[in-house]
């Protein structure tokens, strides 16, 4: 769908330079998705893997975020292999609704209520990032944390349009449940594209 060099805005790698490869196509359909234009893969041109790699190499950073849409709708083995061959770190952002494919340095699973993540994908995640839209989402987050591995970092992130009301609840929750960390969409606060 699009590719661009920016600063990762959220989660464990927040603040680090990263090249984003946003793949078109998603059948998860989150109400609060901020990139709904990514849902229909047919609206976006196909780009050859070597062209994506060349675009990455045109910038000094070597962290590559593969996101969507839902990137795991595709077999990402060849793409991640090509990126690793040129010395890139590969970071995945996924709902976890499809089987894991590819060679990853960092896997972030952000589960969605509209299409449940596969427990085996959550178990392999380096990062579980739950977007909190309603107060009930804290219990839902704990259900997914129970599927995570002992190595998985746990993040709660306020949904952007509800941040004013959700953030104070989230702060209180993390203080009471310190296994969680707060994630903010710093790119939105800083107006970083």
Secondary structure as GFF3:
##gff-version 3
##sequence-region A 1 193
A	DSSP	beta_strand	2	7	.	.	.	ID=ss1
A	DSSP	beta_strand	17	22	.	.	.	ID=ss2
A	DSSP	three_ten_helix	36	38	.	.	.	ID=ss3
A	DSSP	three_ten_helix	41	43	.	.	.	ID=ss4
A	DSSP	alpha_helix	49	57	.	.	.	ID=ss5
A	DSSP	beta_strand	63	67	.	.	.	ID=ss6
A	DSSP	three_ten_helix	71	73	.	.	.	ID=ss7
A	DSSP	alpha_helix	77	85	.	.	.	ID=ss8
A	DSSP	beta_strand	89	94	.	.	.	ID=ss9
A	DSSP	beta_strand	106	109	.	.	.	ID=ss10
A	DSSP	alpha_helix	119	124	.	.	.	ID=ss11
A	DSSP	beta_strand	127	132	.	.	.	ID=ss12
A	DSSP	alpha_helix	137	145	.	.	.	ID=ss13
A	DSSP	beta_strand	153	158	.	.	.	ID=ss14
A	DSSP	three_ten_helix	160	162	.	.	.	ID=ss15
A	DSSP	alpha_helix	163	176	.	.	.	ID=ss16
A	DSSP	beta_strand	180	183	.	.	.	ID=ss17
A	DSSP	alpha_helix	186	189	.	.	.	ID=ss18
###
